[in-house]
Structure formats: structure tokens, C-alpha cells
Amino acid sequence: MTAAVVITRPRQQAEPLARAVAALGRAPVLLPLLEISLLPHDSAAGAELRRVLSGLDAYALVVFVSPNAIDAAFAHIVRWPEGVDIGVVGEGSRAALAKHGVDGRVRIHCPRDPAHSDSEHLLQELDLGRLAGRRVLVVRGDGGRELMPDALRGAGVAVETVTAYRRAVPELTPELAARLAGLLARPNDWIITSSEALRGLVSLVERLEAQDLAHQLRQQRLIVPHARIHETARALGFTRLILSGSGDERLIAALQSQA
């Protein structure tokens, strides 16, 4: 039996990849390991997000940490202001911007190496001297990393952050427990696009009653787009790893190379 391809992205971004996997003749399985929710409209956080986004023309650069950040922010953005650059960490975010109508007239900064789609490598692409003394906005989920804001502040940039969405590992319901046990009963390919999601998966499986499932999890083959996720996986005891590089095309190419 051909191994299934378990797609662990949030459901909002999983469907296009699932269609591409099916086009290969492989069976995609959607297993979102992070639940993404927008901020309640009547919450203080929601009001703050709308306030900040209404003044985007005051910033030299706006950094979106993920496609989820882009989707959440563009629910409140009618048109991107002229002369404001955008920073993203991967090809998935580029695709999300295109979906919202951001075209070549906007300068987009992104890591050059698709295997290192992260904040560290985005920083290498920014002209920090040009940004010194200017305002930069980082749009992220709740509890986001401080590496980007701290590095920019250290270079003399006036950094602000705003929360655009919330994320959480799903609850371990009996249905989810049964799905996990079934998927771990045989070798499958798992597409993991977030270190947080991978840690959540390990935590969920370790709570299952069957003692051997944690071992079976680490025998699965993981396809990961970023070096940081690869490092996380190794630290968690995974050994069957493929580093594809950023973007759905590279994930699909990695699957084809293992066919």
C-alpha cells in the first residue's frame, strides 16, 4: 500500500497542497496540528489590530511572519500603501500576498535560500542602515518570537509588533487519538511546516495510551521546508528527514524524489 501524505498545516493553507499531492497519485490526509483563529472583532486586541493597520503608510517596512499573519491582516486592508516595503520569510507568504493582490509594484524582501526561510535569514536581506531611525511593524500571531523585533531594535530601528491571530494545538479528543493511532500504524510521509506544530504532535502522541506509538512516530518520514524545523525534528529524535526548501513546489518535488 502506498504511503499516505499527512499534511499538518492549518486547514486554511492545506487545501492547495492537498490537491497537488493528489495530482501525484498520492493520498493526502489533512491533519491540522495548529488551529488558527482570528481575533474577536469586539476584543481589545482586535481593535488594536485595526488601529495599527489603518496607519500602514507611516511605516518603512511591514514584516509578516507567516501566511496566517497575511491572511488575518488583509481582512482589514483595502489597498497596500505606496512606498511601504514588505518582509516575509518564505514562498508560502509570497503566494499569500499575491492572493491578496500585492503585485510587483511592492518591494518584497525574502530570504534568498529557500532552505532557510526564517527570521534570521530575512534579517540578512534587509538594509538595516537604511531602516535605522525609521518605523517597522511586525505582524504575527500571539506569542511570536522576539528575534526579529530585538534584532531590529538593536540596529536602531523603531519597531512595533501587533498580534493578528491566535494559534493553538488541537485538543486530544477520542477522534483525534484514533486518527493518530491509525496513521502511526504504518509508515507515511508527514509534511511538517512548523516547529510549534511538530512539538505539538509529539506532545499529543506521548499522551496516547499505547506506549509504542511515540516510537512509531519517530520512524515516520518527515518532509520539512525550513532548516530550523529540521533542527527541531532532530532534537526530538526524528532521523528520517527530508529538507525540501520553502514553497509547495519544493515540497511536491521532495515527495516525487522519494517515489
C-alpha positions as CSV (number, residue, x, y, z in Angstrom):
1,M,0.0,0.0,0.0
2,T,1.4,3.4,-1.0
3,A,2.1,5.6,2.0
4,A,-0.3,8.5,2.6
5,V,0.9,12.1,2.8
6,V,-0.1,13.7,6.1
7,I,-0.4,17.4,5.7
8,T,-0.2,19.1,9.1
9,R,-0.7,22.7,8.1
10,P,-3.5,24.8,9.4
11,R,-6.6,24.0,7.4
12,Q,-6.6,27.4,5.8
13,Q,-3.4,26.7,3.9
14,A,-3.7,22.9,3.4
15,E,-6.2,22.6,0.5
16,P,-3.9,23.7,-2.4
17,L,-1.1,21.4,-1.2
18,A,-3.5,18.5,-0.8
19,R,-4.7,19.0,-4.4
20,A,-1.1,19.0,-5.6
21,V,-0.4,15.8,-3.6
22,A,-3.5,14.1,-5.1
23,A,-2.3,15.1,-8.6
24,L,0.8,12.9,-8.0
25,G,-1.5,9.9,-7.4
26,R,-0.8,10.0,-3.7
27,A,-3.4,10.1,-0.9
28,P,-3.4,13.3,1.1
29,V,-4.6,13.3,4.7
30,L,-5.4,16.6,6.3
31,L,-4.4,16.7,10.0
32,P,-4.1,20.3,11.1
33,L,-1.7,20.5,14.1
34,L,-2.3,24.2,14.7
35,E,-5.7,25.8,15.0
36,I,-5.7,29.4,13.7
37,S,-8.4,31.8,14.8
38,L,-8.9,35.4,14.1
39,L,-9.1,38.0,16.9
40,P,-12.7,38.6,18.0
41,H,-14.0,41.8,16.4
42,D,-15.1,43.3,19.7
43,S,-11.9,42.4,21.6
44,A,-9.3,44.9,22.6
45,A,-6.7,43.0,20.6
46,G,-9.0,43.2,17.5
47,A,-9.4,46.9,17.9
48,E,-5.7,47.4,18.3
49,L,-5.0,45.4,15.1
50,R,-7.5,47.5,13.1
51,R,-6.0,50.7,14.5
52,V,-2.4,49.8,13.6
53,L,-3.4,48.6,10.1
54,S,-5.2,51.8,9.4
55,G,-1.9,53.6,9.6
56,L,0.4,51.4,7.5
57,D,1.7,54.4,5.4
58,A,3.6,55.5,8.5
59,Y,6.0,52.5,8.3
60,A,9.0,52.0,6.1
61,L,8.6,48.2,6.3
62,V,6.0,45.7,7.4
63,V,7.1,42.2,8.2
64,F,4.6,39.3,8.1
65,V,5.8,36.2,10.0
66,S,3.6,33.7,8.2
67,P,0.8,33.3,5.6
68,N,-1.6,33.3,8.5
69,A,-0.4,36.7,9.5
70,I,-1.0,37.9,6.0
71,D,-4.5,36.5,5.7
72,A,-5.5,37.9,9.1
73,A,-4.2,41.3,8.4
74,F,-5.6,41.6,4.9
75,A,-9.1,41.0,6.3
76,H,-8.7,44.7,7.3
77,I,-6.5,46.1,4.5
78,V,-8.3,47.5,1.4
79,R,-5.2,48.5,-0.5
80,W,-1.4,48.3,0.2
81,P,0.0,51.8,0.7
82,E,2.5,53.0,-1.9
83,G,6.2,53.1,-0.9
84,V,5.8,50.6,2.1
85,D,8.1,47.6,1.7
86,I,7.1,44.1,2.9
87,G,9.2,41.4,4.6
88,V,8.3,37.7,4.5
89,V,10.2,34.5,5.4
90,G,9.0,32.1,2.8
91,E,7.4,31.3,-0.6
92,G,4.1,30.5,1.1
93,S,3.9,34.1,2.3
94,R,4.7,35.4,-1.2
95,A,1.8,33.3,-2.5
96,A,-0.5,34.7,0.2
97,L,0.4,38.2,-0.7
98,A,-0.3,37.5,-4.4
99,K,-3.7,36.1,-3.4
100,H,-4.5,39.4,-1.8
101,G,-3.5,41.5,-4.8
102,V,0.0,42.5,-3.8
103,D,2.0,42.7,-7.0
104,G,5.4,43.6,-8.4
105,R,4.9,47.3,-7.6
106,V,5.6,46.5,-3.9
107,R,9.1,45.7,-2.9
108,I,9.1,42.3,-1.1
109,H,12.1,41.2,1.0
110,C,12.6,37.5,1.4
111,P,15.5,35.1,2.3
112,R,17.4,34.0,-0.8
113,D,17.9,30.4,0.3
114,P,14.6,28.5,0.3
115,A,16.1,26.1,2.8
116,H,16.5,28.9,5.3
117,S,13.1,30.6,5.3
118,D,13.2,32.2,8.7
119,S,13.6,35.5,10.5
120,E,17.4,35.1,10.8
121,H,17.9,34.9,7.1
122,L,15.3,37.6,6.4
123,L,17.4,40.0,8.5
124,Q,20.4,39.3,6.3
125,E,18.4,40.6,3.3
126,L,17.4,43.9,5.0
127,D,19.3,47.1,4.7
128,L,19.4,47.8,8.5
129,G,21.3,51.1,8.0
130,R,18.5,52.4,5.8
131,L,16.0,51.4,8.3
132,A,17.7,52.9,11.3
133,G,15.5,55.6,12.9
134,R,12.5,54.6,10.8
135,R,9.4,52.7,11.9
136,V,8.9,49.0,11.2
137,L,5.9,46.9,12.0
138,V,6.0,43.1,12.7
139,V,2.6,41.4,12.2
140,R,2.5,38.0,14.0
141,G,0.4,35.5,16.0
142,D,0.1,35.6,19.7
143,G,3.3,34.5,21.5
144,G,5.5,35.1,18.5
145,R,9.3,35.0,18.7
146,E,11.2,38.2,19.7
147,L,14.3,37.5,17.5
148,M,13.2,39.8,14.6
149,P,12.0,42.8,16.8
150,D,15.0,42.5,19.1
151,A,17.5,42.5,16.2
152,L,15.8,45.4,14.5
153,R,15.8,47.4,17.7
154,G,19.5,46.6,18.2
155,A,20.1,48.3,14.8
156,G,18.3,51.4,15.9
157,V,15.0,50.7,14.2
158,A,11.8,51.9,15.8
159,V,9.9,48.5,15.9
160,E,6.3,47.9,16.8
161,T,4.6,44.5,16.9
162,V,0.9,43.6,16.6
163,T,-1.0,40.4,17.1
164,A,-3.1,39.4,14.2
165,Y,-4.3,35.9,15.1
166,R,-4.3,33.2,17.7
167,R,-2.9,29.7,17.4
168,A,-3.3,26.6,19.5
169,V,-2.5,22.8,19.3
170,P,-5.8,21.0,19.0
171,E,-7.4,19.2,21.9
172,L,-6.7,15.4,22.1
173,T,-10.2,14.2,21.5
174,P,-11.0,10.5,21.2
175,E,-11.5,11.1,17.4
176,L,-8.0,12.7,17.1
177,A,-6.5,10.0,19.2
178,A,-7.9,7.3,16.9
179,R,-6.7,9.2,13.8
180,L,-3.2,9.5,15.2
181,A,-3.1,5.8,16.1
182,G,-4.3,4.8,12.6
183,L,-1.7,7.0,10.9
184,L,1.1,5.7,13.0
185,A,0.2,2.0,12.4
186,R,2.2,2.1,9.1
187,P,4.9,4.3,7.5
188,N,3.6,7.5,6.0
189,D,5.1,10.8,4.7
190,W,4.4,13.7,7.0
191,I,4.7,17.3,5.8
192,I,5.6,19.5,8.8
193,T,5.7,23.2,8.2
194,S,6.1,24.5,11.7
195,S,8.3,23.7,14.7
196,E,5.5,24.5,17.0
197,A,3.2,22.0,15.2
198,L,5.9,19.3,15.4
199,R,6.3,19.8,19.1
200,G,2.5,19.7,19.5
201,L,2.4,16.4,17.5
202,V,5.0,14.8,19.8
203,S,3.1,16.0,22.9
204,L,-0.2,14.6,21.6
205,V,1.2,11.2,20.7
206,E,3.0,10.9,24.0
207,R,-0.4,11.3,25.8
208,L,-1.9,8.3,23.9
209,E,-2.3,5.1,25.9
210,A,-0.4,2.8,23.5
211,Q,3.3,3.0,24.7
212,D,4.8,2.1,21.3
213,L,3.2,5.0,19.4
214,A,5.8,7.5,20.4
215,H,8.5,5.2,18.9
216,Q,6.4,4.6,15.8
217,L,6.1,8.4,15.3
218,R,9.8,8.8,15.2
219,Q,10.0,6.1,12.5
220,Q,7.8,8.2,10.1
221,R,9.4,10.1,7.3
222,L,9.1,13.9,7.7
223,I,9.4,16.4,4.9
224,V,10.2,19.9,6.2
225,P,10.7,23.2,4.4
226,H,13.0,25.0,6.8
227,A,16.3,24.3,8.4
228,R,15.0,25.4,11.8
229,I,12.2,22.8,11.7
230,H,14.8,20.2,10.6
231,E,16.9,21.0,13.7
232,T,13.8,20.8,15.9
233,A,13.0,17.4,14.5
234,R,16.5,16.1,15.1
235,A,16.4,17.4,18.6
236,L,13.1,15.5,19.2
237,G,14.6,12.2,18.0
238,F,13.5,12.0,14.3
239,T,16.0,10.6,11.9
240,R,14.1,10.1,8.6
241,L,14.1,13.7,7.5
242,I,14.0,15.5,4.1
243,L,14.7,19.2,3.9
244,S,12.8,20.4,0.9
245,G,13.1,24.2,0.9
246,S,10.3,26.7,1.1
247,G,7.2,26.6,-1.1
248,D,4.7,24.0,-2.2
249,E,6.6,23.3,-5.4
250,R,9.7,22.2,-3.4
251,L,7.6,20.1,-1.0
252,I,6.0,18.3,-4.0
253,A,9.4,17.8,-5.6
254,A,10.7,16.2,-2.4
255,L,7.7,13.8,-2.5
256,Q,8.4,12.9,-6.1
257,S,12.1,12.3,-5.3
258,Q,11.0,9.6,-2.8
259,A,8.5,7.9,-5.1
